[in-house]
Each structure stands twice: as structure tokens, then as C-alpha cells.
Amino acid sequence: MKTSITPTHLETHHGKEANRILRNCVHCGFCNATCPPYQLTGDELDGPRGRIYLIKQVLEGNHPGRHTQTHLDRCLTCRNCESTCPSGVAYGQLVDIGRKLVSEQARRTLTDSFKRFALRKLFLTKTLFTTAIAAVQLARPLLPSAIKQKVPAKPKRLLQWPESEHERKIILLQGCVQPGLQPNIDRAAAIVLDRVGIQTLRIPQNGCCGGISHHLDAFDEARAYIKNNIDSWWPYIENNQVEAIISTASGCGVTIREYGHILADDDEYNLKAARVSELSKDLSEIVAEESLPASAINTALTKVAFHPPCTLQHGQQVRGKVESILEASGRQLVTFQESHLCCGSAGTYSILQKTMAEKLRDRKLHYIQAEKPDVIATANIGCQLHLQSGTRIPVMHWVELLV
């Protein structure tokens, strides 16, 4: 694609990156064929190719308005288009650059700005979030079924965190919302890793991966969270005490893998961030390399439909690992149509773009439920809650099926 990026933008690191990415695009439109919003609306500007043109116009000096911002907001950042693109266009990186530029030039409505601020404060303030969830769980029996489906019940029992020490160690990012919503997921992961001789470390000083802030226009806040995490992990990395950094939420995992890209223009942190990205792995990548001891299978949940989150299959490019683990554990995996498409969760997308998110969820569940699985497994807390809000079939994290 021919570009005429303004000299002002070309002087910046992100401007140069955007120019390089844009020049790889050949306008073919293959990306639209696997873009969920485009499948629903048929609007060129709701597909990757159309958004690329919008971002290109901003970089070439055109002032963006609410129209441009709306179409960028409708992007799920599922990155399915990257898996489809024959030219290797790094669309995820480009849309990040575009959103930042547009947020600096196009003013949001007061309502939209407040929603984004409120979501950040709710999800990123641990005491506020855990208190709110505890209150809702307490009142859950009295709630209408539509709301009840959106809030998981409090676990009947908490799994015991392993106390064994092992020479092999990994760092686990606990994230901001998962400990309050589904505390047994991380515990299940620690138990499974303990079985294969790997100790899971929880570093109290680390916090949110930075993804929520990054996707809600709070870019400086996101960088602050990222730097805090790097600082909290660096003593363990510097001394070669850990072999990997993981998160049981693939959404957090893909963000950590992007640390090197996000801080590439930071002279103090760029090398550390790149090293953290190198160490980032999905839980399935580690477990798939080990021989798990035989464990009891819950015979009521043997037929499994695995929904691979976009952040796993497209963002991290990890495919087939979870499926092989579950099959090795004795589960019967069922396949379903459009498993490559997004369920509509996409972090806060299911809240800010509710109508489109629910259409994508219902489309996904239509194909899954047709196979009549006993349970739906996934690898991301957002997908888990979003899918559960639309079905009676239990939705679980895949690692919980191994304990």
C-alpha cells in the first residue's frame, strides 16, 4: 500500500512502525472474510481493510472524528485477520497505534468517557471489585435469571494451593478480575504444574497486565502497570530463577507477549520488556510438554467442546495444545463450526458493544450447542463468563477439568 505519512508522524517510533505495517497491505480483503463485526454488518469500515484505510488517513494528516472512532471501537482486536492475511500485516499493532492517535484527537462523549473510567476503576481496584462481586454473589439467589447467568456462584470449596517446592519455577500473573470471579482456576493450574514438578510463584507486587487500561484509551496507565510488573518480576528473571511467565487468562497472556512492542520506544524498559515477552508462555504450552499423571475423570463431563479464545489461537498463535491435553486426559472432544471466530467477549467489548457482542455469542453458542457437549471449556475468563451468560451448559477453564 502506498503511503504519504506526515513528517511529524514519521519522526516517531510508532509512526515508522505504522508506515512499515501499512506498506505490507495489498488491499486483498481476505481479512474481511474472517472478521466477526464485518460478518454482522457488511460495512467495509467494520472490517480490517476499512479500518486500515481510516488509520492511514489519520497518519496522513486527516483529522479523525467520532465516525472514525466508532469503527475502531467496533474492532474486537481478535486478530483473526492476522491469521488470514497472506501478507503478514500486523493489524493488532496497527490498530493500537491508530486508537491512540484517534483518542488524542477525537473527543468522546461524556457518557462514553465515564463508562470507560468507571470500568477501569471497578476492575483495577481490587478491594472495590472483590467487595462488589461478593455482594452480588450473596444476593445471587434473588436475582433475575438473566443477571444470575452473568455472575458465577461462589465456589463451594477452594482448591488447596500446593505447598511443595521444586527446582523448576514459573511466575503466574493472577490478573485483576479472575481471583474474585473464579479463584479456583489459578489453583487448578498450580496443582497441575505441581504434579509435573513445577512450582508456581505468585508475586504480590504485580498487578493488572495492563490490557484493560490499554484497550480503554488509558495508555499511560497501561504502561505504568506494565513497568510495575516488569519491576516485580525482574529479580527472578535476572537471577534465572524462573523458566516462564504465564497467565491462566489468555487475554493477559497475549498482552504480556506484547510488552516488548508496547515499550519498544522506552529506552529504560525496552530490553527488559522484550525479555519478559520472550519468557511469556501459555499454560497449555508448558503442560503439553509434560507427561501428566493419570487423574480421576468426572464421568458427567466427558464430552467437551473447547472454545479457543482469539487471544490464544490468533494473538499468541497457540493452537491444538489444549485439545491434545484434554484428549490425553480421556475427554471426548467435539468439533463445531466457526471455532476460529470470536465469541464477542474481547475484554470490556461485551459491555461497551453489548448488542454486537451478544449476537456473536449467540452465533457461537448455536454451533457449540448443536454438538450437545457436557461442558464447554475455554482458556480465558472473559470468554468463560460471556459464553456462560447465554447457555445452561457449564462453561469452565480447561485446566479445571484436570483436577
ChimeraX attribute file (.defattr): number of C-alpha atoms within 10 A of each C-alpha:
attribute: neighborCount
match mode: 1-to-1
recipient: residues
	/A:1	13
	/A:2	11
	/A:3	13
	/A:4	12
	/A:5	18
	/A:6	14
	/A:7	12
	/A:8	11
	/A:9	18
	/A:10	17
	/A:11	10
	/A:12	12
	/A:13	12
	/A:14	21
	/A:15	21
	/A:16	14
	/A:17	15
	/A:18	25
	/A:19	20
	/A:20	16
	/A:21	19
	/A:22	22
	/A:23	13
	/A:24	15
	/A:25	20
	/A:26	14
	/A:27	14
	/A:28	11
	/A:29	17
	/A:30	14
	/A:31	22
	/A:32	24
	/A:33	14
	/A:34	23
	/A:35	25
	/A:36	26
	/A:37	25
	/A:38	20
	/A:39	14
	/A:40	12
	/A:41	12
	/A:42	13
	/A:43	13
	/A:44	15
	/A:45	23
	/A:46	23
	/A:47	26
	/A:48	30
	/A:49	21
	/A:50	19
	/A:51	23
	/A:52	20
	/A:53	15
	/A:54	22
	/A:55	24
	/A:56	22
	/A:57	18
	/A:58	20
	/A:59	26
	/A:60	17
	/A:61	14
	/A:62	12
	/A:63	13
	/A:64	20
	/A:65	15
	/A:66	15
	/A:67	12
	/A:68	20
	/A:69	21
	/A:70	13
	/A:71	19
	/A:72	25
	/A:73	18
	/A:74	20
	/A:75	22
	/A:76	23
	/A:77	25
	/A:78	24
	/A:79	27
	/A:80	26
	/A:81	26
	/A:82	20
	/A:83	17
	/A:84	18
	/A:85	20
	/A:86	14
	/A:87	14
	/A:88	13
	/A:89	21
	/A:90	20
	/A:91	24
	/A:92	17
	/A:93	18
	/A:94	22
	/A:95	20
	/A:96	19
	/A:97	18
	/A:98	25
	/A:99	20
	/A:100	16
	/A:101	20
	/A:102	22
	/A:103	18
	/A:104	10
	/A:105	15
	/A:106	15
	/A:107	14
	/A:108	14
	/A:109	9
	/A:110	8
	/A:111	9
	/A:112	12
	/A:113	13
	/A:114	12
	/A:115	14
	/A:116	20
	/A:117	15
	/A:118	12
	/A:119	17
	/A:120	16
	/A:121	14
	/A:122	17
	/A:123	18
	/A:124	19
	/A:125	14
	/A:126	18
	/A:127	12
	/A:128	12
	/A:129	18
	/A:130	19
	/A:131	12
	/A:132	14
	/A:133	19
	/A:134	15
	/A:135	11
	/A:136	19
	/A:137	18
	/A:138	13
	/A:139	11
	/A:140	18
	/A:141	11
	/A:142	10
	/A:143	14
	/A:144	9
	/A:145	11
	/A:146	10
	/A:147	11
	/A:148	17
	/A:149	19
	/A:150	15
	/A:151	18
	/A:152	17
	/A:153	17
	/A:154	17
	/A:155	11
	/A:156	6
	/A:157	7
	/A:158	13
	/A:159	16
	/A:160	11
	/A:161	15
	/A:162	16
	/A:163	11
	/A:164	12
	/A:165	13
	/A:166	12
	/A:167	9
	/A:168	16
	/A:169	21
	/A:170	23
	/A:171	22
	/A:172	21
	/A:173	26
	/A:174	23
	/A:175	24
	/A:176	22
	/A:177	20
	/A:178	18
	/A:179	15
	/A:180	18
	/A:181	21
	/A:182	20
	/A:183	16
	/A:184	21
	/A:185	24
	/A:186	26
	/A:187	21
	/A:188	24
	/A:189	24
	/A:190	23
	/A:191	25
	/A:192	22
	/A:193	22
	/A:194	20
	/A:195	15
	/A:196	17
	/A:197	16
	/A:198	22
	/A:199	24
	/A:200	29
	/A:201	15
	/A:202	13
	/A:203	15
	/A:204	9
	/A:205	10
	/A:206	21
	/A:207	18
	/A:208	22
	/A:209	27
	/A:210	27
	/A:211	23
	/A:212	24
	/A:213	24
	/A:214	20
	/A:215	20
	/A:216	22
	/A:217	20
	/A:218	18
	/A:219	18
	/A:220	12
	/A:221	14
	/A:222	21
	/A:223	20
	/A:224	13
	/A:225	19
	/A:226	25
	/A:227	21
	/A:228	18
	/A:229	22
	/A:230	20
	/A:231	16
	/A:232	16
	/A:233	19
	/A:234	16
	/A:235	12
	/A:236	16
	/A:237	19
	/A:238	11
	/A:239	8
	/A:240	10
	/A:241	14
	/A:242	21
	/A:243	16
	/A:244	20
	/A:245	25
	/A:246	26
	/A:247	24
	/A:248	26
	/A:249	26
	/A:250	27
	/A:251	26
	/A:252	26
	/A:253	27
	/A:254	25
	/A:255	23
	/A:256	30
	/A:257	24
	/A:258	22
	/A:259	26
	/A:260	21
	/A:261	16
	/A:262	23
	/A:263	19
	/A:264	18
	/A:265	13
	/A:266	13
	/A:267	9
	/A:268	11
	/A:269	18
	/A:270	17
	/A:271	14
	/A:272	21
	/A:273	27
	/A:274	20
	/A:275	18
	/A:276	22
	/A:277	21
	/A:278	16
	/A:279	18
	/A:280	24
	/A:281	23
	/A:282	23
	/A:283	23
	/A:284	23
	/A:285	16
	/A:286	16
	/A:287	19
	/A:288	17
	/A:289	11
	/A:290	13
	/A:291	11
	/A:292	16
	/A:293	9
	/A:294	10
	/A:295	11
	/A:296	10
	/A:297	14
	/A:298	11
	/A:299	10
	/A:300	8
	/A:301	15
	/A:302	19
	/A:303	18
	/A:304	25
	/A:305	25
	/A:306	25
	/A:307	30
	/A:308	25
	/A:309	28
	/A:310	30
	/A:311	25
	/A:312	22
	/A:313	19
	/A:314	22
	/A:315	23
	/A:316	21
	/A:317	14
	/A:318	17
	/A:319	14
	/A:320	13
	/A:321	16
	/A:322	23
	/A:323	23
	/A:324	14
	/A:325	22
	/A:326	21
	/A:327	13
	/A:328	14
	/A:329	18
	/A:330	15
	/A:331	21
	/A:332	17
	/A:333	17
	/A:334	15
	/A:335	15
	/A:336	18
	/A:337	12
	/A:338	14
	/A:339	17
	/A:340	18
	/A:341	22
	/A:342	28
	/A:343	30
	/A:344	30
	/A:345	28
	/A:346	24
	/A:347	21
	/A:348	18
	/A:349	21
	/A:350	21
	/A:351	16
	/A:352	16
	/A:353	17
	/A:354	14
	/A:355	13
	/A:356	18
	/A:357	24
	/A:358	20
	/A:359	16
	/A:360	23
	/A:361	23
	/A:362	17
	/A:363	16
	/A:364	22
	/A:365	20
	/A:366	14
	/A:367	15
	/A:368	23
	/A:369	17
	/A:370	10
	/A:371	15
	/A:372	14
	/A:373	21
	/A:374	18
	/A:375	21
	/A:376	27
	/A:377	25
	/A:378	24
	/A:379	28
	/A:380	28
	/A:381	24
	/A:382	24
	/A:383	30
	/A:384	24
	/A:385	19
	/A:386	24
	/A:387	29
	/A:388	21
	/A:389	21
	/A:390	15
	/A:391	16
	/A:392	11
	/A:393	16
	/A:394	14
	/A:395	23
	/A:396	23
	/A:397	25
	/A:398	25
	/A:399	26
	/A:400	16
	/A:401	20
	/A:402	20
	/A:403	14
